[in-house]
Amino acid sequence: MRIGVVLEIGDEGRGVPSYDEIRAHARAAEAAGLDSIWVYDHLLFRFAEGETTGIHECWSVLAGLAEATSRIALGTLVMCTSFRNAGLLAKMAATVDHMSGGRLILGVGCGWHDPEYDAFGYPTDHRVSRFAEALEVIASLIRTGRADLDGRWVTARDAALVPPARPDLPILVASRRPRMLELTARYADAWNVAWFAEPDDELRALHAELLAACARVGRDPAEIEVTAGITVRYPGAPDGETPALRGTPAEIAGALAAHAAAGVDHVTVVLEPFTADTLAAFVEAVALYR
């Protein structure tokens, strides 16, 4: 099982980290032998009335990290297709993949945080239908170099990627609900579902739904990598609503082994808080797991 960490690029209660901090964490993760680093895509956060917190634009950060690292895979968890033209997003992905020497995992999703949509003028209606059209264009451009779609929301007229993308550039889709799971089955090379601690009945049920979606569309589920987001919470982090692992490195290693046994191919791990010390503690757990 591959193991990656989600870099903190926004305000998670300690302010927005500088790019120098993000870069240092990325390079430390690579030096420690982790398999992947991930960034998440938002424009701002408004969870409480009158309170706004911020985040760096993730694609710009990822382009910098493509240059700052040399081995580790680079993933987006996930790019919101509502925020960028679909063809442009495919072009951006092809470029960063070239910059990184073929290390990109293009994770995409349909978005969910209405306040940022409202603040930046993006529509919130028909999110999944808009995503479906965007994904069709993105997948076609990456797989074949061209796309044509006269959709209700997305248009591509003889669009071409020149230079072309790597044809096997993996497309990851984050999904839970039936329509999104079916789109995953049709188009994705990897599926992400989050957030967990130990593998539980919900994870197993969602995996079963993905298998059923694959059967409906005639897709071999072995072609789709299963990725699961998990949270590891260290002392000093506030309790949150997200289920989280706590414990010694040996206990965390045991939970990683449980995910592998449950059929997870790649875990994407949020560390709470994300510091040099918690990264080192997690790396110790990974070493025990391996």
VEXLO-685653 format. One record per residue (C-alpha): residue in three letters; x, y, z. Coordinates in pm, 1 decimal. Example, Ala and Ser with C-alpha at 12.3 -4.5 7.8 and 13.67 -1.06 7.14 Angstrom:
! VEXLO-685653
SITE  aa        x        y        z
SITE ALA   1230.0   -450.0    780.0
SITE SER   1367.0   -106.0    714.0
! end
This chain:
! VEXLO-685653
SITE  aa        x        y        z
SITE MET      0.0      0.0      0.0
SITE ARG    128.1    345.7    -91.1
SITE ILE    122.6    615.8    174.4
SITE GLY    103.7    992.0    124.5
SITE VAL     37.4   1301.7    329.7
SITE VAL   -190.7   1597.7    262.1
SITE LEU     12.7   1915.7    295.2
SITE GLU   -134.0   2198.6    498.7
SITE ILE   -171.5   2492.9    258.7
SITE GLY   -457.5   2674.7    433.1
SITE ASP   -550.7   2804.0    774.1
SITE GLU   -617.9   2501.7    992.9
SITE GLY   -630.4   2708.0   1310.6
SITE ARG   -269.9   2830.4   1309.1
SITE GLY   -279.6   3076.6   1020.0
SITE VAL   -197.3   3018.7    655.1
SITE PRO    150.2   2865.5    629.2
SITE SER    411.5   3029.7    411.1
SITE TYR    521.3   2866.1     88.7
SITE ASP    863.6   2811.4    246.3
SITE GLU    696.9   2602.5    520.0
SITE ILE    492.3   2405.1    267.4
SITE ARG    799.7   2342.6     54.2
SITE ALA   1000.8   2227.0    355.6
SITE HIS    729.9   1979.2    456.4
SITE ALA    708.0   1847.2    100.6
SITE ARG   1082.2   1793.5     81.8
SITE ALA   1084.0   1628.1    425.0
SITE ALA    808.2   1388.3    317.8
SITE GLU   1007.8   1297.6      8.8
SITE ALA   1331.3   1252.6    203.2
SITE ALA   1148.8   1025.7    449.9
SITE GLY   1043.3    791.5    170.2
SITE LEU    671.5    863.9    160.5
SITE ASP    502.5    791.9   -169.9
SITE SER    295.7   1104.6   -232.3
SITE ILE    208.7   1456.5   -125.2
SITE TRP   -131.3   1614.1   -184.5
SITE VAL   -284.5   1961.1   -193.1
SITE TYR   -650.1   2058.1   -160.9
SITE ASP   -844.9   2311.9   -363.9
SITE HIS  -1042.3   2592.1   -199.8
SITE LEU  -1066.6   2969.2   -234.8
SITE LEU  -1166.8   3060.2    120.4
SITE PHE  -1341.8   2909.2    421.4
SITE ARG  -1651.8   3048.1    592.1
SITE PHE  -1785.4   2801.5    845.2
SITE ALA  -1903.1   3055.2   1102.8
SITE GLU  -2099.2   3375.2   1055.5
SITE GLY  -1864.3   3669.8   1006.1
SITE GLU  -1550.1   3454.0   1003.1
SITE THR  -1332.2   3410.5    694.0
SITE THR  -1011.6   3209.5    681.4
SITE GLY   -780.7   3162.3    388.6
SITE ILE   -573.8   2928.9    175.7
SITE HIS   -315.5   2945.5   -100.9
SITE GLU   -425.7   2867.0   -456.4
SITE CYS   -338.6   2499.5   -475.4
SITE TRP   -234.7   2464.6   -839.8
SITE SER     24.7   2740.8   -808.3
SITE VAL    164.6   2567.7   -498.6
SITE LEU    171.3   2233.3   -678.9
SITE ALA    366.1   2379.7   -972.0
SITE GLY    625.8   2505.9   -725.5
SITE LEU    647.4   2167.2   -557.6
SITE ALA    698.0   1998.7   -894.7
SITE GLU   1025.5   2190.2   -913.7
SITE ALA   1111.0   2156.9   -543.6
SITE THR   1089.4   1775.5   -538.6
SITE SER   1222.8   1502.5   -765.3
SITE ARG   1069.0   1163.4   -679.8
SITE ILE    751.1   1184.3   -479.5
SITE ALA    410.6   1171.6   -651.7
SITE LEU    210.4   1495.7   -655.6
SITE GLY   -165.8   1477.0   -610.1
SITE THR   -466.6   1706.7   -593.8
SITE LEU   -730.0   1611.7   -338.6
SITE VAL   -918.6   1735.7   -523.8
SITE MET   -931.4   2003.3   -792.7
SITE CYS  -1278.7   2155.4   -805.6
SITE THR  -1393.0   2148.9  -1169.2
SITE SER  -1634.0   2435.0  -1092.5
SITE PHE  -1345.9   2679.5  -1051.3
SITE ARG  -1166.5   2633.4  -1385.6
SITE ASN  -1259.8   2571.9  -1746.4
SITE ALA  -1237.5   2196.7  -1809.0
SITE GLY  -1007.2   2221.0  -2107.9
SITE LEU   -778.9   2463.6  -1927.8
SITE LEU   -765.0   2232.4  -1626.9
SITE ALA   -651.5   1945.2  -1850.6
SITE LYS   -388.9   2177.3  -2004.2
SITE MET   -266.7   2276.3  -1657.5
SITE ALA   -245.1   1910.7  -1555.8
SITE ALA    -45.0   1816.9  -1863.7
SITE THR    197.6   2103.3  -1799.9
SITE VAL    258.3   2025.9  -1431.5
SITE ASP    297.4   1657.7  -1517.2
SITE HIS    566.4   1751.3  -1770.8
SITE MET    732.8   1981.3  -1516.3
SITE SER    744.0   1703.2  -1257.3
SITE GLY    869.3   1431.5  -1490.7
SITE GLY    540.3   1240.9  -1489.2
SITE ARG    455.2   1244.5  -1117.6
SITE LEU    107.1   1400.4  -1118.0
SITE ILE   -211.6   1234.0   -995.3
SITE LEU   -500.1   1452.1  -1113.7
SITE GLY   -770.0   1432.5   -849.1
SITE VAL  -1097.3   1604.7   -939.1
SITE GLY  -1432.1   1658.8   -770.4
SITE CYS  -1743.8   1870.5   -799.7
SITE GLY  -1694.7   2093.9   -492.5
SITE TRP  -1919.6   2152.2   -194.8
SITE HIS  -1841.9   2469.2      8.5
SITE ASP  -2111.1   2716.1   -102.3
SITE PRO  -1961.9   3030.1     62.0
SITE GLU  -1657.1   3024.5   -165.1
SITE TYR  -1878.6   2977.1   -470.5
SITE ASP  -2087.2   3275.9   -368.9
SITE ALA  -1785.0   3492.7   -288.3
SITE PHE  -1611.4   3429.0   -620.2
SITE GLY  -1920.1   3423.4   -840.2
SITE TYR  -1943.7   3054.5   -930.0
SITE PRO  -2284.5   2887.3   -971.4
SITE THR  -2383.5   2621.4   -720.2
SITE ASP  -2665.6   2462.0   -919.7
SITE HIS  -2638.8   2123.6  -1098.0
SITE ARG  -2293.6   2065.4   -953.9
SITE VAL  -2275.5   1695.7  -1041.0
SITE SER  -2411.3   1747.0  -1392.2
SITE ARG  -2157.1   2021.6  -1453.9
SITE PHE  -1887.0   1794.3  -1315.9
SITE ALA  -1992.5   1510.5  -1548.0
SITE GLU  -1946.7   1727.9  -1855.9
SITE ALA  -1617.0   1868.2  -1730.5
SITE LEU  -1484.4   1520.0  -1653.5
SITE GLU  -1575.1   1398.3  -2001.7
SITE VAL  -1368.5   1677.6  -2157.3
SITE ILE  -1076.6   1637.8  -1916.7
SITE ALA  -1057.8   1260.8  -1965.8
SITE SER  -1081.2   1288.7  -2344.7
SITE LEU   -806.1   1551.5  -2365.4
SITE ILE   -571.4   1355.9  -2141.1
SITE ARG   -640.3   1015.5  -2296.9
SITE THR   -662.9   1112.2  -2665.0
SITE GLY   -528.8   1467.0  -2687.7
SITE ARG   -858.6   1600.1  -2823.0
SITE ALA  -1211.8   1672.9  -2704.4
SITE ASP  -1541.5   1776.1  -2859.7
SITE LEU  -1847.1   1842.1  -2647.8
SITE ASP  -2144.2   2068.2  -2697.5
SITE GLY  -2278.9   2029.7  -2347.2
SITE ARG  -2531.7   2222.3  -2147.9
SITE TRP  -2258.2   2375.0  -1930.1
SITE VAL  -1925.9   2274.2  -2086.4
SITE THR  -1817.1   2328.8  -2444.8
SITE ALA  -1507.9   2204.0  -2627.2
SITE ARG  -1478.8   2248.5  -3003.7
SITE ASP  -1195.9   2043.3  -3149.9
SITE ALA   -993.0   2121.7  -2837.2
SITE ALA   -640.3   1981.0  -2846.5
SITE LEU   -356.0   1939.1  -2598.8
SITE VAL    -31.2   2037.1  -2765.1
SITE PRO    205.5   1913.6  -2633.1
SITE PRO     -2.8   1612.0  -2535.4
SITE ALA    -51.9   1482.5  -2184.9
SITE ARG     99.9   1157.3  -2071.6
SITE PRO   -177.9    914.5  -2180.2
SITE ASP   -155.2    720.3  -1854.3
SITE LEU   -166.9   1031.0  -1635.3
SITE PRO   -396.4    899.2  -1359.5
SITE ILE   -732.7   1067.1  -1305.3
SITE LEU   -869.0   1030.5   -953.0
SITE VAL  -1229.4   1104.7   -863.4
SITE ALA  -1351.0   1163.9   -509.1
SITE SER  -1702.2   1024.7   -472.6
SITE ARG  -1959.1    885.7   -234.8
SITE ARG  -2303.6    918.6   -393.3
SITE PRO  -2446.0    702.3   -674.2
SITE ARG  -2404.3    943.3   -967.9
SITE MET  -2049.6   1033.7   -868.9
SITE LEU  -1960.6    667.4   -813.8
SITE GLU  -2085.5    585.9  -1163.4
SITE LEU  -1873.6    865.7  -1309.5
SITE THR  -1579.0    722.3  -1116.8
SITE ALA  -1646.3    381.5  -1267.8
SITE ARG  -1662.9    527.8  -1620.6
SITE TYR  -1363.8    760.1  -1619.7
SITE ALA  -1132.9    723.2  -1320.8
SITE ASP   -803.9    544.4  -1270.9
SITE ALA   -832.1    596.9   -895.4
SITE TRP  -1112.8    651.4   -645.2
SITE ASN  -1083.4    850.0   -324.7
SITE VAL  -1315.7    841.6    -29.1
SITE ALA  -1255.8   1012.5    305.5
SITE TRP  -1227.7   1058.8    603.4
SITE PHE  -1161.7    754.7    819.1
SITE ALA   -953.5    621.8   1102.9
SITE GLU   -980.9    243.6   1102.4
SITE PRO  -1149.0     85.0    799.1
SITE ASP  -1515.3     56.4    892.3
SITE ASP  -1851.9    -58.7    761.6
SITE GLU  -1903.1    271.2    577.3
SITE LEU  -1582.1    227.9    379.7
SITE ARG  -1670.5   -130.4    294.3
SITE ALA  -2024.2    -32.7    189.9
SITE LEU  -1898.6    248.3    -33.7
SITE HIS  -1647.1     14.4   -194.5
SITE ALA  -1927.0   -232.4   -263.4
SITE GLU  -2126.9     47.5   -429.1
SITE LEU  -1829.3    130.7   -650.9
SITE LEU  -1800.4   -234.9   -751.5
SITE ALA  -2169.9   -234.6   -842.0
SITE ALA  -2122.3     82.4  -1048.5
SITE CYS  -1833.8    -83.2  -1233.1
SITE ALA  -2057.4   -379.3  -1312.6
SITE ARG  -2327.4   -148.2  -1451.2
SITE VAL  -2089.4     30.3  -1689.1
SITE GLY  -1884.9   -276.9  -1781.8
SITE ARG  -1561.3   -164.4  -1613.6
SITE ASP  -1310.7   -399.2  -1453.9
SITE PRO  -1278.9   -268.0  -1095.3
SITE ALA   -919.8   -391.1  -1084.4
SITE GLU   -838.7    -96.2  -1315.1
SITE ILE   -935.6    153.0  -1042.3
SITE GLU   -697.3    215.4   -753.2
SITE VAL   -870.4    248.1   -416.1
SITE THR   -746.2    544.9   -215.1
SITE ALA   -873.8    637.6    129.5
SITE GLY   -826.8    956.4    325.6
SITE ILE   -746.5    906.0    692.1
SITE THR   -681.3   1152.2    972.9
SITE VAL   -407.8   1103.8   1231.7
SITE ARG   -453.2   1331.5   1531.9
SITE TYR   -159.2   1408.6   1758.6
SITE PRO   -150.1   1570.6   2104.7
SITE GLY   -222.5   1940.8   2085.6
SITE ALA   -477.8   1912.5   1805.6
SITE PRO   -835.0   1999.3   1901.5
SITE ASP  -1096.7   1728.9   1880.9
SITE GLY  -1286.5   1743.8   1553.6
SITE GLU  -1588.7   1582.9   1394.5
SITE THR  -1370.2   1377.2   1160.8
SITE PRO  -1286.6   1026.0   1286.7
SITE ALA   -915.8   1013.5   1361.3
SITE LEU   -639.3    777.2   1460.8
SITE ARG   -455.3    843.8   1784.1
SITE GLY   -189.9    644.2   1958.8
SITE THR    165.7    520.4   1949.0
SITE PRO    354.5    470.1   1624.3
SITE ALA    289.7     95.4   1660.7
SITE GLU    -85.0    153.0   1695.7
SITE ILE    -91.3    380.4   1391.5
SITE ALA    112.9    123.9   1197.7
SITE GLY   -147.5   -136.3   1289.1
SITE ALA   -424.8     83.5   1152.4
SITE LEU   -233.3    129.2    827.6
SITE ALA   -203.8   -247.9    801.2
SITE ALA   -579.3   -277.8    858.0
SITE HIS   -646.6    -43.0    565.9
SITE ALA   -418.0   -247.4    343.4
SITE ALA   -596.4   -565.3    447.2
SITE ALA   -929.9   -400.2    363.7
SITE GLY   -819.2   -350.2      3.4
SITE VAL   -695.9      8.5     14.9
SITE ASP   -414.1     66.2   -234.7
SITE HIS   -310.0    416.6   -128.6
SITE VAL   -383.5    617.8    186.3
SITE THR   -386.7    998.2    184.2
SITE VAL   -317.9   1110.4    538.8
SITE VAL   -406.7   1435.6    713.0
SITE LEU   -184.1   1505.2   1013.1
SITE GLU   -339.1   1717.3   1288.0
SITE PRO   -148.5   1936.8   1349.3
SITE PHE     93.6   1923.3   1056.9
SITE THR    436.7   2008.5   1196.7
SITE ALA    789.1   1880.2   1149.7
SITE ASP    745.8   1680.1   1472.0
SITE THR    415.2   1516.5   1375.4
SITE LEU    550.1   1433.3   1031.3
SITE ALA    850.1   1264.5   1192.5
SITE ALA    620.8   1070.4   1429.5
SITE PHE    406.5    955.7   1138.7
SITE VAL    712.3    851.6    938.0
SITE GLU    810.2    632.6   1234.6
SITE ALA    469.1    464.0   1215.1
SITE VAL    508.5    411.9    840.3
SITE ALA    847.7    249.1    896.3
SITE LEU    690.3      7.7   1145.9
SITE TYR    408.7    -71.7    902.7
SITE ARG    653.7   -142.2    624.0
! end
